């Protein structure tokens, strides 16, 4: 079997979709499935690489970005050249450029659409993209949704439910290189207060402004550490300063992959305060579950978040845009060691039952086999 993963970007350029594509590609190759990657580069230069375990990565020159969409006409030329060499193409959506490439090339092999999220913010752009999206969904031989919750809420997917398969996102089960001295150093840096850890790009749907407001309602035994950067970082800095929270809310900035396990292990709990269904799944949630962290998340209508972390099982899910509810849920967990321990145990159990990369790869490979047997 030969499969081409078609996606916007690929590591070392990281995001949620990029991480999923990477774990799928690595996992499929380990299982003997020849799986290569075609994506846009982050510069106006095309690059071809061979990964350490032998698969190929084709990075097509990118001219510019418009509303986070990559403009990369060269990807069309690459797809036209490469498509005949593959038995199946797996496209990660939303990404208008790869959808356009598929429309123009229209390869004859089966196409799997991995539906990570509806396009929900860029309404003007979506008017132009919608006909292309409709063609892609009609053309697809199968569509992967990451949760039943998101499938049920997606107007876009509703007409195509008969071809949708559920495959929750999974991440590698290994804890990675944990440095207990570094964990202790993090705890010491924050004077052994209860660390409420949050992580993500500083963008509109993450809701970090509500978590910062929640800090005003937490006692001084707590410190909120928010990792990541983004377009709203300066706004968050101003909010923290205006409320005199410099010692209580720390914007940690970008945290390296190597450092990240240490933060999960140093924290008392993890918080995902997102406010919009652009947060379709929450990969950071399954990272937190893997490390046995209780979770305080938001009950986002139409999102998979409230399924990933089960309310009153792995933590609490609270209404969106409600700083007081966030603070109350955090306090309930940090003030009750027995409850925290129960949530922590449930968190790891839920991760290993549902969210390992191996489980995701197995489901996707089984779907490939079914499609190829049919074609």
C-alpha positions as a printed Julia matrix, in Angstrom:
375×3 Matrix{Float64}:
   0.0    0.0     0.0
   1.29   3.48   -0.91
  -0.38   6.53    0.67
   0.23  10.26    0.23
  -0.59  12.54    3.17
  -1.64  15.92    1.76
  -1.59  18.73    4.32
  -0.9   22.44    4.8
   2.39  22.15    6.71
   4.45  19.42    8.35
   6.9   19.36   11.29
   9.15  21.02   12.25
   6.29  23.5    11.64
   3.96  22.48   14.46
   0.25  22.87   15.07
  -2.56  20.47   15.91
  -3.07  19.22   12.35
   0.65  19.0    11.71
   1.11  16.85   14.82
  -1.69  14.49   13.78
  -0.25  14.17   10.27
   3.2   13.46   11.72
   1.98  10.77   14.14
  -0.06   9.11   11.38
   2.82   9.17    8.9
   5.36   7.83   11.38
   2.95   5.19   12.69
   1.85   3.96    9.28
   5.44   3.63    8.07
   6.31   1.62   11.19
   3.43  -0.72   10.33
   4.81  -1.27    6.82
   2.54   1.15    4.96
   4.52   3.3     2.53
   3.38   6.78    3.48
   4.86  10.04    2.15
   3.9   13.7     2.7
   3.1   16.6     0.36
   2.69  20.0     2.01
   3.43  23.7     1.63
   6.76  25.04    2.76
   6.95  28.16    4.94
   9.14  29.94    2.35
   9.0   30.61   -1.38
  11.24  27.64   -2.07
  10.41  24.0    -2.77
  12.32  21.38   -0.79
  12.36  17.58   -0.99
  13.55  15.6     2.02
  13.93  12.03    3.19
  12.89  11.4     6.81
  15.14   9.4     9.13
  13.08   6.23    8.6
  12.98   6.58    4.82
   9.72   8.25    3.8
   9.66  11.28    1.52
   8.52  14.82    2.39
   7.75  17.21   -0.46
   7.48  20.86    0.64
   6.04  23.05   -2.13
   7.03  26.72   -2.31
   4.61  29.05   -0.52
   4.05  32.52   -1.99
   2.15  34.01    0.97
  -0.6   33.36    3.51
  -4.11  34.8     3.4
  -6.27  34.42    6.54
  -3.94  31.58    7.65
  -4.48  29.81    4.3
  -1.29  28.89    2.45
  -1.0   30.13   -1.14
   1.18  27.55   -2.85
   0.46  26.99   -6.56
   3.49  24.69   -6.79
   1.63  22.09   -4.71
  -0.67  21.58   -7.71
   2.31  20.71   -9.92
   3.67  18.35   -7.27
   0.34  16.58   -6.87
  -0.07  16.14  -10.61
   3.39  14.56  -10.78
   3.12  12.41   -7.63
  -0.51  11.23   -7.6
  -0.05   8.29  -10.04
   2.49   6.74   -7.65
  -0.01   6.34   -4.79
  -2.97   4.03   -4.21
  -4.71   6.45   -1.85
  -4.51  10.15   -0.93
  -5.31  11.32    2.61
  -6.0   15.08    2.78
  -6.13  17.03    6.05
  -8.82  19.73    6.08
  -9.41  22.68    6.47
  -6.86  23.83    3.93
  -8.25  25.45    0.77
  -4.94  25.1    -1.13
  -4.77  21.31   -0.91
  -8.49  21.08   -1.7
  -7.93  23.21   -4.81
  -4.99  21.02   -5.84
  -7.17  17.92   -5.6
  -9.95  19.61   -7.61
  -7.59  20.58  -10.42
  -5.68  17.29  -10.54
  -8.63  15.04   -9.61
  -6.55  11.87   -9.08
  -8.27   8.58   -9.81
  -7.32   6.84   -6.57
  -9.5    6.84   -3.41
  -9.43  10.05   -1.34
  -9.81  10.22    2.44
 -10.7   13.62    3.95
  -9.57  14.07    7.56
 -12.02  16.66    8.88
 -10.24  18.47   11.7
 -12.63  21.44   11.89
 -15.26  23.4    10.02
 -14.15  26.81    8.75
 -15.87  28.97   11.33
 -14.19  32.39   11.54
 -13.15  33.41    8.02
 -16.71  33.97    6.77
 -15.75  36.06    3.72
 -13.12  33.55    2.64
 -15.56  30.7     3.22
 -17.97  32.06    0.6
 -15.27  31.36   -1.99
 -14.1   28.11   -0.41
 -17.53  26.5     0.11
 -18.03  25.25   -3.49
 -14.55  23.7    -3.36
 -15.3   22.13    0.02
 -18.59  20.71   -1.27
 -16.79  19.16   -4.26
 -14.17  17.64   -1.95
 -16.75  16.05    0.34
 -18.72  14.66   -2.61
 -15.55  13.32   -4.21
 -14.21  11.79   -0.97
 -14.46   8.03   -0.63
 -14.4    8.42    3.18
 -14.34  11.24    5.71
 -12.7   10.98    9.14
 -14.22  12.96   12.02
 -12.34  13.16   15.31
 -15.39  12.78   17.57
 -19.07  11.92   17.41
 -19.8   15.25   19.12
 -18.18  17.27   16.35
 -19.8   15.19   13.62
 -23.24  15.75   15.15
 -22.73  19.54   15.26
 -21.21  20.01   11.8
 -23.65  21.33    9.2
 -20.96  20.76    6.57
 -20.7   17.04    7.3
 -24.43  16.38    7.76
 -25.12  15.43    4.1
 -22.18  12.99    4.08
 -22.73  11.05    7.32
 -22.91   7.8     5.38
 -19.21   8.07    4.5
 -17.94   9.37    7.89
 -15.76   7.24   10.18
 -14.86   8.31   13.73
 -11.14   8.16   14.54
 -10.18  10.13   17.67
  -6.83  11.87   17.57
  -4.08   9.94   19.32
  -0.58  10.78   20.48
   2.41   8.58   21.35
   1.92   6.79   24.65
   5.52   7.19   25.79
   6.03   9.87   28.43
   9.28  10.98   26.81
  12.43  12.11   28.57
  11.26  13.36   31.95
  13.83  15.31   33.97
  12.71  15.21   37.62
  15.31  17.81   38.53
  13.76  20.13   35.94
  10.29  19.34   37.34
  11.45  20.33   40.82
  13.1   23.45   39.4
   9.77  24.53   37.87
   7.98  24.0    41.19
  10.69  25.95   42.99
  10.53  28.79   40.43
   6.91  29.34   41.41
   7.55  28.93   45.15
   5.84  25.54   45.28
   2.43  27.08   44.67
  -0.31  25.08   42.94
   0.46  25.41   39.23
  -2.55  25.72   36.93
  -1.05  24.98   33.52
  -2.52  26.11   30.19
  -1.03  25.86   26.73
  -1.9   27.01   23.25
  -1.61  29.7    20.62
  -2.74  33.1    21.86
  -5.68  33.43   19.46
  -9.34  34.39   19.72
 -10.86  30.99   20.44
  -8.52  29.93   23.28
 -10.24  32.14   25.89
  -7.12  32.82   27.95
  -8.55  36.21   28.94
 -11.13  34.34   31.04
  -8.44  32.28   32.76
  -6.57  35.49   33.57
  -9.77  36.92   35.07
 -10.22  33.69   37.05
  -6.85  34.34   38.71
  -8.41  37.28   40.56
 -10.76  34.82   42.3
  -8.11  32.26   43.27
  -6.15  32.55   46.51
  -2.41  33.19   46.53
  -1.56  29.49   46.82
  -2.23  29.29   43.05
  -0.18  30.42   40.06
  -1.42  30.23   36.48
   1.28  29.42   33.9
   0.23  29.89   30.27
   2.53  28.52   27.56
   2.47  29.63   23.94
   2.54  32.85   21.96
   0.33  34.52   19.38
  -1.4   37.62   18.14
  -3.08  38.27   21.52
   0.03  37.94   23.69
   0.44  41.7    24.11
  -3.24  42.07   24.99
  -2.87  39.41   27.69
   0.22  41.15   29.05
  -1.75  44.38   29.34
  -4.66  42.6    31.04
  -2.31  41.0    33.6
  -0.63  44.33   34.36
  -3.91  46.26   34.58
  -5.19  43.82   37.19
  -1.95  43.6    39.19
  -1.58  39.88   38.46
   2.1   39.83   37.47
   2.93  37.43   40.31
  -0.14  35.25   39.77
  -0.34  34.79   35.99
   2.84  33.95   34.08
   3.0   34.04   30.29
   5.74  31.47   29.81
   6.08  31.88   26.03
   6.96  29.05   23.7
   7.76  25.81   25.54
   9.95  23.33   23.69
   8.89  19.75   23.07
  11.72  18.66   25.36
  10.55  20.9    28.23
   6.84  20.22   27.93
   6.63  16.94   29.91
   8.28  18.68   32.87
   5.53  21.31   32.96
   2.77  18.72   32.84
   4.37  16.85   35.75
   4.96  20.01   37.78
   1.36  21.2    37.45
  -1.55  20.58   39.8
  -4.06  20.58   36.95
  -4.51  21.6    33.32
  -6.98  24.21   32.11
  -8.39  24.65   28.6
 -10.63  27.76   28.7
 -11.51  27.83   24.98
 -14.66  29.64   23.91
 -15.43  28.6    20.33
 -15.9   25.37   18.4
 -12.81  26.27   16.39
 -11.39  24.25   19.31
 -12.7   21.08   17.72
 -10.87  18.51   19.83
  -8.04  19.88   21.98
  -4.87  17.84   21.45
  -3.38  19.48   24.56
  -6.14  17.81   26.56
  -4.97  14.33   25.66
  -1.41  15.37   26.46
  -2.61  16.39   29.93
  -4.56  13.14   30.34
  -1.47  11.14   29.38
   0.49  12.74   32.22
  -2.31  12.11   34.7
  -3.38  15.72   35.07
  -6.93  16.57   36.14
  -8.56  18.94   33.64
 -10.77  21.99   33.87
 -12.17  22.58   30.38
 -15.09  24.42   28.85
 -18.35  22.96   27.62
 -18.13  24.36   24.09
 -21.37  23.78   22.14
 -20.7   21.56   19.14
 -17.07  20.76   20.04
 -15.42  17.47   20.93
 -13.67  19.04   23.95
 -16.34  18.02   26.45
 -16.05  14.42   25.23
 -12.25  14.25   25.34
 -12.23  15.27   29.0
 -15.31  13.77   30.62
 -17.09  15.95   33.17
 -16.75  14.73   36.77
 -14.57  11.85   35.52
 -11.27  13.43   34.48
 -12.09  16.89   35.82
 -14.8   19.51   35.37
 -16.33  21.09   32.27
 -17.73  24.58   32.84
 -19.66  27.09   30.7
 -17.67  29.19   28.24
 -16.78  32.82   29.04
 -17.3   32.27   32.75
 -14.22  33.19   34.79
 -16.01  32.54   38.08
 -16.91  29.0    37.01
 -13.29  28.36   35.97
 -12.01  29.58   39.35
 -14.56  27.51   41.28
 -13.74  24.32   39.36
  -9.99  24.88   39.83
 -10.44  25.45   43.56
 -12.57  22.33   43.98
  -9.77  20.19   42.59
  -6.8   21.88   44.24
  -8.47  21.92   47.66
  -9.42  18.23   47.66
  -6.42  15.85   47.36
  -8.64  12.76   47.17
 -10.74  14.21   44.34
  -7.6   15.32   42.51
  -6.08  11.84   42.85
  -9.26  10.22   41.51
  -9.38  12.56   38.5
  -5.67  11.95   37.86
  -6.15   8.17   37.85
  -9.18   8.46   35.56
  -7.25  10.78   33.23
  -4.51   8.28   32.47
  -7.01   5.45   32.19
  -9.06   7.39   29.64
  -5.96   8.28   27.65
  -4.78   4.69   27.28
  -8.29   3.47   26.45
  -9.01   6.03   23.72
  -6.24   8.39   22.7
  -2.98   6.62   21.9
  -1.36   7.11   18.5
  -1.39   3.35   17.97
  -5.18   3.26   18.25
  -5.53   6.15   15.79
  -3.13   4.56   13.29
  -4.88   1.17   13.53
  -8.27   2.74   12.78
  -6.94   4.72    9.83
  -5.09   1.73    8.37
  -8.25  -0.39    8.67
 -10.16   2.32    6.76
  -7.49   2.36    4.02
  -7.74  -1.43    3.65
 -11.52  -1.27    3.4
 -11.39   1.4     0.68
  -8.7   -0.39   -1.35
 -10.58  -3.68   -1.19
 -13.64  -1.87   -2.5
 -11.85  -0.04   -5.34
